[in-house]
């Protein structure tokens, strides 16, 4: 049985509309916001046949709650999982920017996977990729921790991770692996083009073959006493740096 809930904020609504428009019942927008970003969203909604209506901002504030940053847009959605996709479906879709993937190698903790999906949603990742074996899948715990991101970010479980990475490389996507001992650091690396960030589980890191398949290995500069970060935290840092560089470019 499907449940109805709300998504708020431009990215969450746009992501759902691009990936699964049939799940959107309606979009409510701030009647006083008429900027270019809102016009683009409404144009996309019209093209997808999604109903939308203008409302007072106070209504959106009440729906989003005290801590909800709705940015003037809220969608009522039927909370059903989006279909798993193949990487080629993502690469061949009508993206408005270079593709951005998050590859997770051997992340077995469902709480970590859920948090990574949430970060991926916030940073506009087009798909999260993980191996089918020896890794967490989309179970109830993951969905709960992801806070809706499991329904907005395509999650692609693959049989052979190295082969999938090579396919991405052949499609022009740069594979950037995060390892503590890398010669290059995250902040000095060029991350503005098509990117797949590759991260491993805390403690074990990337497997040897996964690391060897990457085009470049980078480290996250550390300024304190800890030696490693939770994979979801590391994902957030790396993805934010990609977004920062893209915005500057």
N, C-alpha and C positions, 0 to 999 in steps of 0.2 A: 504494500500500500504506500502511495506517495504522500508526502507531507508538503504543505505550502509554507514557505518562509520568505524572508526578504534578503536581498543583496543590496548593499549600498556602496556608493563610490564609483567613479568613472571606470576604473580598471576592472573591478569585479563584474560590473554590469556589461561592459564591452566584451570581456572575456567570455562570459556566458552567452552573449548574443552571437559571437563569432563561432563558438563551439557547439552550442545547443539551443538555437533560438526558439525551437518548439516548446521548450520548457518554461519560457517566460510568459506569464499571464498578462502582465501589463507593466509599464514603466511610468513612474510618477516623477515629474521634474519640477524644479523651482520655477514658478511663472516669471520671476524677475531675472532669471539668468538666461541671457540670449547671446552669449559669446560664441566664438567660432567652435570651441570644443563641444558645446552643447548642440550646435547646429549639425556638426559631424555625427554625433551620436544619434540625433533624430533622423538624419538621412539614412544611417545604417539601419535603424529600426524600421523605417518605412520600406526599405529594400527587403528586409526580412519578414515583413508583414506583422510586426510586433506592435500591439496597441500602446499608445502613450497618451498621457494627459497632464496638463499643467495644474499645479496645486500651490497653496500657500506654503512658504518655507516652514512655518510653525508646524504644519502637519508632518513634514519630513523630519523635523527635529524630534517630534514625539514618537515617530515610528523607529527612528534610529537609536533613540535613547541618549542618555547623558554623555556617554563616551563614544558615540557613533559619529564618524566624520563622513557624512553622506555626499558632500560636495554638490548638493543640489540635484541628486539623482538616486532613486530607489527603484528596485525591480521586485515585483512579486513573482516568485518562481516555484515551479513544482520540483521538489527535491528528489529527482531521480538521477542516478549516475549517468554521466556522459559515456558514450562508447569508447573503449580503448581505440587508439589510432596507431597507424603505422607511421614511422618517421617521414616517409615520403608523402603521406597525407598532409603533414605539417609543412614540409618544404615546398610542396606544390600549391599550397593554399595562398590566398590573396593577402599576404602579410604586408603591413605598412612600414616595416622596418626590417633590418637584418635579423634572421632567426636567432633565438637565444634558447639554449637547452641547458638543463641541469641533469648531469649523469651521476647517479649514486651507486657506488661500487661496494656491495656487501653491507648495507645498512640494515641490520636485522631488528632493531628496536622499533616497534610501531610508533612509539611516542616521537622518536627522532624523525621518522618518515613523515608523520603528520605535521610536525613543526617545519620540516623542509618544504612540504607542499604549501603551507601557509606563507612561508617566505617567498616561494616561487610565484605564488599568486600576486603578492604585494609588489614584486619586482618585474612583473610582466613576462615571466618565462613562458615560452610557447609549448613546452612539454617537459616533463620529468621522465627520465629513462632509468630503468634499473633491471638487473638480471632477475629471471624468474626463480632461480634456485639460490638458496642460502641468502635470502634477503626478504625483508618484510613486504607483504602485499597489502592491498586495500581492504583491510578488515574494519570492524566497527570502531576499534580503538583509534586507528589512523584517521578515520572520518571525523571522529569527535575532536581529536586534537587539532585537525586541520581547519576546523571551524568553517566549513563550507568550501574550502579550497580543493578538496577532493572531487568536487563536482564542477569546478571551473577550470582546473589545470589538467590537461590530458596526461595520464599516467601510462607509460608504455613499458610493459614487462617483456624483456627479450630473452631468447634462448641463449644467444651467444653475444655477450656484451662487446668483445673485441671486434667482432665482425660488424656489428652495428656502428661502432665508432669509426671503423674504416669506411663504411658507407657514408657517414657524415663528412668525413675528410674528403672523400671523392666528390661530394656535393659542394665543396668549398667552405665547409665549416671548420674553423680552427679549434682543435681540441686542447683545452688548457687544464692541466692537472694540478691540483694543489697538494704539495708535499712539503714537509718541514725543512728538508735538506736541499731544496732547489737552489740553483745558482741565481735565478732571477727572482725578484719579488713582485708581488701583485701590483703595487702602485707604479712601478716603472715599466710595466708591460702594456703593449698596445691591445686594447680590448674593444675597439669600436665596430669591427666587422661582424660577420656571422660567427658566433661563439657557442661552444659547448663546454661548460665548466664541469670538471670531473673531480668528485670528492669521494673519499673513502670513509669508513666508519672510524670513530674515535678509538685510538689505541692501535688498531691494525693498519689503518691508512689504505692506500691504494695497493691492490695486488700487483705483482711484478709485471704481468702481461698488460694490465690496464695502463700502468705508468709508461711502459715502453710504447704503447699505441698512441699516446698523447703527442701532439706536435710541440708543445712547450710545457715545462713544469715550472710552477711559481710557488713561492712561499708567502705566507701572510706575516708581515712584520709584527713582532711581538715586543711590547715595551714594558712588560711586567715580569713576574716570577713564574707564571704558569707556562708549561711547555706545549700544551695542546688545547684545542677548543672543541666543544661539542659540534657535530657535523652541521646541525641547523644554524648555529651561530656562525660557523665558518662559511656556510652557504650564503647567509645574509651579508656578510662582509664582502665576499667575492662578487655577488650579484649587484650589490650597491655600487661597487667600484665600476662595474660595467655600465650601469645606468649613469653614473657621474660622468664617465668619459664620453658616453653617447650624447648626453645633454650638452657638454662643452663643445663637442664636434659639430 
